[in-house]
């Protein structure tokens, strides 16, 4: 059962990555005060997609970022539908084949890693397009988000401890 959950989670992550990269590209290409638009903020649930939130970009910077995103989208397809179909077929098979599911999950995970590395490379290139002042703002915002996450994680851990101790 755990393997099925892992397989489903990988599929979900792959689809989320596709949506995230498309949302990021849409945000860059839309030009509507990117990335300040409310729709852009609502679509960007992951920290990486909100990387440039709050940074005022020049039109030239926006164009350079659009160009980078176009290259990534062209060079590296976001999701392979055939991989998702293969996983679905394994999950819905009459007899569960753990080795096949594991192999498929590992293949999909490796493709996801490759996509994430490529996106990190592009984001690094985008970061290098920023002025030192913009980079400082971006780094400050990142530190703030990390602190918020630490606080949230600590709160969740405390809640889980309280729940587990109350069950005893």
Residue, then its C-alpha position, 0 to 999 in steps of 0.5 A: x500500500x505504501x508503494x501505491x501511495x508513493x507512486x501516486x505522490x510522484x504522479x501528483x508531484x509531476x503534475x504539480x511541477x508542470x502546472x508550476x512551470x506553466x504558471x511561472x512562465x505565464x507570470x513572466x510573459x503576462x507583463x501585468x506587473x509581474x509578479x505582483x498580480x494577485x492571480x500570479x500570487x495565488x497560482x504560485x504555491x511553492x517557494x521556488x515559483x515565488x522566487x521573484x515576488x516583490x521584486x520590481x523588474x524592468x521590461x528588459x529583465x522581464x524579457x530576458x526571463x521570458x526568453x530563459x523560460x521559453x528555452x527551458x520549455x522548448x528543451x525539456x518537456x514538463x511531463x511525459x504523459x506516457x509515464x503517467x499512463x504507465x504508472x496508472x496501468x501498474x496501479x490498476x493492474x489485476x496483480x500488483x507488481x511492486x518491482x515494476x511500480x518501483x522501477x516506474x517510480x524511480x524513473x519518474x523521480x529521476x526525470x523530476x530531478x532532472x527537471x528541477x536541476x534545469x529549473x534551478x539553473x534557469x532560476x540562477x540565470x534569472x537571479x544573475x539578471x537582477x541588480x545587486x539591490x534586487x538580489x538583496x531584496x530577494x535574499x531578505x524575502x527568502x530569509x523571511x519565508x524560511x523563518x515563517x516555515x521554521x515557525x510553522x514546522x515548529x508549531x506543527x511538531x508541537x501539535x503532533x507531540x500534543x496529539x500523540x501524548x494525549x492518545x497515551 
